[in-house]
Every structure is written in C-alpha cells, then in structure tokens.
C-alpha cells in the first residue's frame, strides 16, 4: 500500500467482523495505528492478530455503543495508549433482531426492537461523536491543513426505502444529518465529517440474513449488475480520512452501485 494514513490513529467501531474488519485491515495497511472496537474480545483479538501478522499496528478496545460509559472509556483508552485520535470511523450499528435480520415490518414492531435500535444507531452515535470530538480537535492542525476526520457509515436504503425495513432505515437516516451538522460546527477547528452511504455489501452476515428475494429486489435497483464488496467501502473510507480529501467535508459519498443517487 501507499502509506496514505501513515502516522494516524484511527478508531473503527464495529470492526471485529465483516465490513469493519475489512476497514481495519485496510487502514493498517495504509500505515494507520488502528483501534479495533466491538463487543466481542475474541473476535477483536482475531482481527488484531491478522493485522499484526500482516505487519500492521492494531489493538483491541471493547465498546458497546448502547452504553455511554463504554463509549467514553473507548476514547479515553485510545488516547492513553496512542496519545491522540486522528480518525473516527463510526461503523457499528444494530439490526435489533435476535436473528440478525434487518427486516422488521411496521406491523410486527415492538418496543424492545425500537428501543434497541434507537439506543445504538442514534443515541450511541451521538455519544460517540461527543466523546471523540475533543480528541479529534486536539489532533488537528487546521492552520497547517492537517485535519482530523469523522466517517460515518450510512445506508442507501434511507434514500429509497425497502419493504419491511422502516425501523433500521429510520434509525440510520439521521447519520447524514449528523455529519453535516458536525461539519458546520467543527470544520473551523480542523475536523472534517463525512458519510458513506453504503449499498448492499457482500459480507458474510449480509449474505446470511438477506433472503434471495430481497437480494433480487436490490439488484434490480442497482445501476451496476453486481453487489458491492467490503473493500469498496474500505477504499472510500481511506480516501475520506486521507490528505486527498483535505477539502471534503459535510458530504455523503454514495458507494451503492447506483441503487440510489
């Protein structure tokens, strides 16, 4: 790799598997010191071991986005270990169903599903931004055109909807509003904030929980005749955190095969 993130410290939430793990590996390959984060230490340690085995730098810090104290400890521990935080990739989210499926029709909605979704996808994300921003501001040097970066992972489903997914999409839709607001408020202090609007990405969990009928439905929406791969999102995240995107903030980058514009 080209060392596009050399010397940066990057927290990636939800990086113990799937899309987050791919981003963690890619960030490390580009020279970042990666903080792998999630609820499972076993899976987190496995991701860290793979990164270190490839010559990268990473460590694991447990975090549950539904718990503000856990979020505060994540950032404090990262700063204590590495002295700074340059990037925050907010990838973790919950589907709120025991089986991991994202489909919860409005007629089947219950309060447990709703509260779990709000606690992680909305409230937890806001707490994450609150506790990470002081460190991101401290690391930035805007007068020298050195910025810190927030990248939040959203979903293209919030733009065109889909049957049976009002809960998941409703709790993911605020992501784009959040990053635009943060871009306005903290750009002057050197923090860039952007969103990646992801389409259907072929992770193990996505392919396991999505029905064949739903996959055909999404593919019909796509302008491209194939689904995305985890590296497609990782490529976009690296770009948004690198100096190549030094003049990019408050935007949503659609990486969705043209499912929604």
C-alpha positions as CSV (number, residue, x, y, z in Angstrom):
1,X,0.0,0.0,0.0
2,X,1.0,3.6,-0.3
3,X,1.0,4.8,3.3
4,X,-1.9,7.2,2.8
5,X,-2.7,7.1,6.5
6,X,0.9,6.9,7.8
7,X,1.1,8.1,11.4
8,X,-2.6,8.5,12.0
9,X,-4.5,6.8,14.9
10,X,-7.9,5.5,13.7
11,X,-10.8,4.2,15.8
12,X,-13.1,1.9,13.9
13,X,-16.2,0.9,15.7
14,X,-17.9,-2.4,14.8
15,X,-14.6,-3.7,13.4
16,X,-14.5,-7.2,14.9
17,X,-16.0,-8.7,11.8
18,X,-17.4,-8.1,8.3
19,X,-17.2,-4.6,6.9
20,X,-15.5,-3.1,9.9
21,X,-12.8,-5.7,10.0
22,X,-12.0,-5.1,6.3
23,X,-11.7,-1.3,7.0
24,X,-9.4,-2.0,10.0
25,X,-7.1,-4.2,7.8
26,X,-7.0,-1.6,5.1
27,X,-6.3,1.3,7.4
28,X,-3.5,-0.6,9.0
29,X,-2.1,-1.5,5.6
30,X,-2.1,2.2,4.8
31,X,0.0,3.0,7.8
32,X,-2.6,3.8,10.5
33,X,-2.4,2.6,14.1
34,X,-5.9,1.0,14.3
35,X,-8.1,0.7,17.3
36,X,-10.3,-2.3,16.6
37,X,-13.5,-2.0,18.6
38,X,-16.6,-4.0,19.3
39,X,-18.3,-6.1,21.9
40,X,-16.5,-9.4,21.3
41,X,-13.0,-9.6,22.6
42,X,-12.4,-13.0,21.0
43,X,-13.3,-11.7,17.5
44,X,-11.5,-8.4,18.1
45,X,-8.3,-10.2,19.1
46,X,-8.5,-12.3,16.0
47,X,-8.7,-9.2,13.8
48,X,-5.8,-7.6,15.7
49,X,-3.7,-10.8,15.2
50,X,-4.4,-10.8,11.5
51,X,-3.4,-7.2,11.2
52,X,-0.2,-7.6,13.2
53,X,0.6,-10.8,11.2
54,X,0.5,-8.7,8.0
55,X,2.9,-6.1,9.5
56,X,0.3,-3.6,10.7
57,X,-0.3,-1.9,14.0
58,X,-3.6,-2.6,15.9
59,X,-5.0,-3.2,19.3
60,X,-8.5,-4.0,20.6
61,X,-10.7,-1.9,22.9
62,X,-14.1,-3.3,23.8
63,X,-17.1,-1.0,23.4
64,X,-20.8,-1.2,23.4
65,X,-22.4,1.7,21.7
66,X,-25.6,1.3,23.8
67,X,-23.6,2.2,26.9
68,X,-22.3,5.8,27.2
69,X,-19.7,4.8,29.8
70,X,-18.3,2.2,27.4
71,X,-18.0,4.8,24.7
72,X,-16.2,7.3,27.0
73,X,-13.8,4.6,28.0
74,X,-13.1,3.7,24.4
75,X,-11.9,7.2,23.5
76,X,-10.0,7.7,26.8
77,X,-8.2,4.4,26.4
78,X,-7.3,5.1,22.8
79,X,-5.8,8.4,23.8
80,X,-3.9,6.9,26.7
81,X,-2.4,4.2,24.5
82,X,-1.6,6.3,21.5
83,X,-1.5,9.9,22.6
84,X,-4.0,11.1,20.0
85,X,-7.0,10.2,17.8
86,X,-7.0,11.4,14.2
87,X,-9.9,9.4,12.7
88,X,-13.2,8.0,13.9
89,X,-15.0,5.6,11.6
90,X,-18.5,5.1,13.0
91,X,-19.4,1.8,11.5
92,X,-21.2,-0.1,14.3
93,X,-24.9,-0.4,14.2
94,X,-27.6,-2.8,15.3
95,X,-30.3,-4.6,13.5
96,X,-32.1,-5.1,16.8
97,X,-33.4,-8.6,15.9
98,X,-32.1,-11.7,17.6
99,X,-31.5,-13.5,14.3
100,X,-29.6,-10.5,12.8
101,X,-32.1,-9.8,10.2
102,X,-32.7,-6.1,9.3
103,X,-36.3,-6.7,8.3
104,X,-38.8,-5.8,10.9
105,X,-42.1,-4.8,9.4
106,X,-44.0,-2.0,11.0
107,X,-46.9,-4.3,11.8
108,X,-44.5,-6.5,13.8
109,X,-42.8,-3.6,15.6
110,X,-42.4,-4.0,19.4
111,X,-40.9,-1.6,21.9
112,X,-37.8,-3.8,22.5
113,X,-36.7,-3.7,18.9
114,X,-37.4,0.0,18.7
115,X,-35.5,0.9,21.8
116,X,-32.5,-1.2,21.0
117,X,-32.3,0.4,17.5
118,X,-32.5,3.9,18.9
119,X,-30.0,3.2,21.7
120,X,-27.3,2.1,19.4
121,X,-27.9,3.7,16.0
122,X,-29.0,7.2,17.1
123,X,-28.2,7.8,20.8
124,X,-25.0,5.8,20.8
125,X,-23.7,7.5,17.7
126,X,-24.3,11.0,19.2
127,X,-22.5,9.9,22.4
128,X,-19.6,8.6,20.3
129,X,-19.3,11.9,18.5
130,X,-19.5,13.9,21.7
131,X,-16.7,11.9,23.4
132,X,-14.4,11.6,20.4
133,X,-14.6,15.2,19.2
134,X,-12.3,16.7,21.9
135,X,-9.5,14.3,20.9
136,X,-10.1,14.9,17.2
137,X,-9.9,18.6,17.7
138,X,-6.7,18.3,19.7
139,X,-5.1,16.3,17.0
140,X,-6.0,18.7,14.2
141,X,-3.8,21.5,12.9
142,X,-6.1,23.4,10.5
143,X,-3.6,26.2,10.0
144,X,-1.2,23.6,8.5
145,X,-4.1,22.0,6.6
146,X,-3.9,18.9,8.8
147,X,-7.3,17.7,9.7
148,X,-8.9,15.0,11.8
149,X,-11.7,13.0,10.2
150,X,-15.1,11.5,11.1
151,X,-16.5,9.0,8.7
152,X,-20.0,7.6,9.5
153,X,-21.3,4.6,7.6
154,X,-24.9,5.1,6.5
155,X,-27.1,3.2,4.1
156,X,-28.6,4.0,0.7
157,X,-31.8,2.4,1.8
158,X,-32.7,5.6,3.6
159,X,-33.0,7.3,0.2
160,X,-35.4,4.9,-1.5
161,X,-36.7,2.7,1.3
162,X,-37.4,-1.0,1.1
163,X,-40.2,-3.3,2.2
164,X,-40.1,-4.4,5.8
165,X,-37.2,-2.1,6.9
166,X,-38.7,1.0,8.4
167,X,-37.0,0.6,11.8
168,X,-33.5,0.0,10.5
169,X,-33.7,2.7,7.9
170,X,-35.4,5.2,10.2
171,X,-32.6,4.9,12.8
172,X,-29.9,5.1,10.1
173,X,-31.3,8.1,8.3
174,X,-30.1,10.6,10.9
175,X,-26.4,9.8,10.1
176,X,-26.3,12.1,7.1
177,X,-27.8,15.0,9.1
178,X,-25.4,14.4,12.0
179,X,-22.3,14.6,9.8
180,X,-23.5,17.8,8.0
181,X,-24.1,19.4,11.4
182,X,-20.7,18.4,12.7
183,X,-19.0,19.6,9.5
184,X,-20.5,23.1,10.0
185,X,-19.7,23.3,13.7
186,X,-16.2,21.8,13.9
187,X,-14.7,22.4,10.4
188,X,-13.1,25.6,11.7
189,X,-11.3,23.5,14.3
190,X,-10.0,21.1,11.7
191,X,-12.4,18.2,12.0
192,X,-13.9,17.0,8.7
193,X,-17.1,15.0,8.9
194,X,-18.5,12.8,6.0
195,X,-20.8,9.9,5.4
196,X,-20.6,6.8,3.3
197,X,-24.0,5.8,2.0
198,X,-23.4,2.0,1.5
199,X,-25.5,-0.2,-0.7
200,X,-25.8,-4.0,-0.3
201,X,-22.3,-5.2,0.5
202,X,-21.4,-8.9,0.3
203,X,-20.3,-9.5,3.9
204,X,-20.9,-12.9,5.5
205,X,-23.6,-11.6,7.8
206,X,-25.4,-9.7,5.0
207,X,-25.5,-12.7,2.7
208,X,-26.6,-15.0,5.6
209,X,-29.5,-12.8,6.7
210,X,-30.8,-11.4,3.5
211,X,-33.3,-13.5,1.6
212,X,-32.8,-14.4,-2.1
213,X,-36.0,-12.4,-2.8
214,X,-34.6,-9.3,-1.2
215,X,-31.2,-9.6,-3.0
216,X,-33.0,-9.8,-6.3
217,X,-35.0,-6.7,-5.3
218,X,-31.9,-4.7,-4.5
219,X,-30.1,-5.8,-7.7
220,X,-33.0,-4.5,-9.8
221,X,-32.4,-1.1,-8.2
222,X,-28.7,-1.1,-8.9
223,X,-27.4,0.7,-11.9
224,X,-24.5,-1.8,-11.9
225,X,-25.2,-5.5,-12.3
226,X,-23.4,-6.7,-9.1
227,X,-23.3,-6.1,-5.4
228,X,-20.5,-4.3,-3.5
229,X,-17.6,-5.9,-1.7
230,X,-16.2,-4.8,1.7
231,X,-13.1,-3.4,0.0
232,X,-15.3,-0.9,-1.9
233,X,-16.3,0.7,1.4
234,X,-12.8,0.4,2.8
235,X,-11.4,2.3,-0.2
236,X,-13.9,5.1,0.3
237,X,-13.1,5.4,4.0
238,X,-9.4,5.5,3.4
239,X,-9.9,8.3,0.9
240,X,-12.1,10.3,3.2
241,X,-9.6,10.1,6.1
242,X,-6.5,10.8,3.9
243,X,-5.0,14.1,2.8
244,X,-6.5,13.5,-0.6
245,X,-9.8,14.5,0.9
246,X,-8.5,17.6,2.8
247,X,-11.1,19.8,1.2
248,X,-14.0,17.4,1.5
249,X,-16.5,17.8,4.4
250,X,-20.2,17.6,5.1
251,X,-20.8,15.3,2.1
252,X,-22.3,11.9,1.6
253,X,-20.4,9.6,-0.7
254,X,-22.7,7.0,-2.3
255,X,-21.0,3.6,-2.6
256,X,-24.0,1.6,-3.6
257,X,-23.8,0.6,-7.3
258,X,-26.3,3.3,-8.2
259,X,-29.1,1.9,-6.1
260,X,-29.8,5.5,-5.1
261,X,-28.3,8.8,-6.1
